[in-house]
Amino acid sequence: MLSRWELSLYLLASLGFHFYSFYEVYKVSREHEEELDQEFELEADAFFGGLKKDPTDFEWSFWMEWGKQRLVWLFLGHMVVSQMATLLVRKHRPWILMVYGMWACWSVLGVPGVAMVFLHTVIAFCVAQFRSLLLSWLCSLLLLSTLRLQGVEEVKRRWYKTDNEYDLLHFTLTVRCLCYTSFSLEFCWQQLPAPASYSFPWVLAYVFYYPVFHNGPILTFPDFVKQMQQQELCSLRDSLCVLARGLGRLLCWWGLAELMARLMYMHAIYSSIPLLETVSSWTLGGLALAQVLFFYVKYLVLFGVPALLMRLDGLNPPPLPRCVSTMFSFTGMWRHFDVGLHNFLIRYVYIPLGGSQHGLLWMLFSTAITFAFVSFWHGGYDYLWCWAALNWLGITVENGVQRLVEKPCIRDSLARHLSPQARRRLHAALASCATSMLILFNLVFLGGNQVGKTYWDRIFIQ
């Protein structure tokens, strides 16, 4: 361990950099408030001292609007139905929750929405009966591709009065794709005869489980069935404690996200490239930190709500995202941010392709295919392919450096010439490069190619 005074110095320096750069972003936001208001129509409300809100983060605004309209009440209804089913007919609880999920889907997406989810599930279930991994993957990818066909998109848009309703259907079908893919691949791996839990009713119970229906997080089919069959439920007192603690945390995270959107207009500034190109270096760094931290806090809320409901149902949800300011490697970021998606990718893409079991080149190929699927699943836009390629490059370089320093000659040389404390400082210096690139590459995901190019030009060119 390093000395306490040295660690304290690093902590104070880190906090100082964070807060000073945030202060610079706050000043720029106030200086350009009128300009940004005219361009992006900042939202004024009575909360948070009348501060205007930056509404340009589509995902946060979209889910908050749906939450206030319908989803909060539907989640509350799920909680009540689940607890009542547990007390009265525990044995039939999965089927009661399945029926409730179908009804909730119908109430927000109408008959066409329920029909589309049901149709995709039936097609995937039927194809899985051939017990071919290749056919199951082709089926899932084709169903996912239909979501991007312009003709199909126009038909779906005619089903709804607003774009928000169509977008909710689109997000739902995208997330449900991972669920029926999980079932299909697991079914192909089962020996004949397949267990009773691999029946069509269990598939519907899994696909229409409402807390994770629209946005995740992802729980694999075997984990869902196993935990639902175990019926390990809390007492009423324990459930109330879990609910109280969970709601308290959610309110804190929601309040922090809303406050950030009012104090720092980072999303609006990112949408105004001329302004982004002129701000100071401190502001540029603060915008990057604020953007990735807002994304983290946002998903604490978006994944925290379904995770709380899953705990009340006796299920173990994937861990919530870890703070991005504590991430110092590409591998750690993918492993600890969206744990459910990471588990899906490892179990169904990376390991079946061979992973690291067949040498370096095969590992690089498996990793590249995994990132290609992630990009395609997110939408397959140009900036997503760029983001996926950059993250693949980051993981490749990171693994290369790790393999290099683990070679006996280099490891022995470092141990001979450097103390344990010096080796830790060297590790931190190398990790700081990974951290910087990790933030920069993920800004492409959060802001697009133009934002990433602006950062690259200002940091490395200018």
Secondary structure, 3 states (H helix, E strand, C coil): CCCHHHHHHHHHHHHHHHHHHHHHHHHHHHHCHHHHHHHHCCECCCCHHHCCECCCCHHHHHHHHHHHHHHHHHHHHHHHHHHHHHHHCHHHHHHHHHHHHHHHHHHHHHHHHHHHHHHHHHHHHHHHCCCCHHHHHHHHHHHHHHCCCHHHHHHHHCCCCCHHHHHHHHHHHHHHHHHHHHHHHHHHHCCCCCCHHHCHHHHHHHHCCHHHCCCCCCCCHHHHHHHHHHCCCCCHHHHHHHHHHHHHHHHHHHHHHHHHHHHCCHHHHHHCHHHHCCCCHHHHHHHHHHHHHHHHHHHHHHHHHHHHHHHHCCCCCCCCCCCHHHCCCHHHHHHHCCHHHHHHHHHHHHCCCCCCCCCHHHHHHHHHHHHHHHHHHHCCCHHHHHHHHHHHHHHHHHHHHHHHHCCHHHHHHHHHHCCHHHHHHHHHHHHHHHHHHHHHHHHHHHHCHHHHHHHHHHHHHC
